[in-house]
Amino acid sequence: MDSLTHIALGACMGEAFAGKQLGKKAMLWGALAQSIPDIDFMASLWMSTPSGLLAHRGFTHSFLFCALITPLFSLVAERLHRPHNISLFKWVLFFGGVIFIHIFIDAFNNYGVGWLEPFSHVRITFNAIYVADPFFSIWPGIAFVALLLLKKRSAQRRKWWRVGLGIAALYLFYCMINKAKIDNDVKGILQKQQISYTRYFTTPAPLQNWLWYVVAGNDSGYYVGYRSLFDREDEIRFEYFPRNSNLLDTIRDHEECQQLIRFSRQFYTVEKRSDTLIFNDLRFGQIIGWYNPHEQFVFHYYLNHPDDNRLVVQRGRFAKWNWKVAGSLLKRIGGR
């Protein structure tokens, strides 16, 4: 999830844990602990872009990191707030729980997390919620503001942290139900449309959980389309993108190329524009793909010009958006 959502969630957890004893300092501890796994963004300061992509949500989002950092937070907090009636064991449960929740909910969007690092490089992803979903984030956000404004002894504080955490949890469960429905529909449609595939995934289109982006294919290429929970048609209008992996033949052994392939989890295509080879990671969707199915992919990496690659995961995510495009998203959510 985005950083602001993690801060708001952590603050609500801190209030739930020790708001009565520590006041708003408990919110600060919760926000800090909920944010600490994202310290891996610093890797981009000295790593190449492909290396940084693999480092992000890698070791700092692993169970081992959670186990190592939790005692450190617990010992520091326990010492700083003496005298108090909170046992070290309770501090460990709190910080362990908050950090675990961060790496747990991050697995629900399409970037994936390295829960088993450094023992395994497998990335876990449930592809159930968009990385920035306002319908998930708004409730912890509102609760966070309310908790900042309310006095320490206010009876309303308990209500607000429950709202912030409870509704967010219910929405996440709702997203999983939507995911199951979409996967069931899409697999049936792929069979009906006689599309063979060895790799497949669905993930929400931007900012909501009702329109889903679909990718299915194999080493030859991928079919890309969109499916709404409210679609009445028993079909998906796919666009086919050839993989063109032969374009990588001269550079396939280069470290950066290998890292990009690993990061993409094999969901990639290659294209040539002018004199430039472009590597597309299909997992992050197309720029306004529901509006223009021929649009380029959000994640595209210039293989021949590596110095031109910055923030490639975010590149074009909201490019070409305007009121017409936003309206087309709402219309497409409504179904065909």
PyMOL commands that set and color helices and strands:
alter all, ss='L'
color gray80, all
select helices_A, chain A and resi 3-22+25-45+49-55+59-61+63-80+88-106+134-149+156-192+245-248+255-264+306-308+323-333
alter helices_A, ss='H'
color red, helices_A
select strands_A, chain A and resi 199-204+211-218+221-228+239-242+268-273+276-286+297-302
alter strands_A, ss='S'
color yellow, strands_A
deselect
rebuild
show_as cartoon
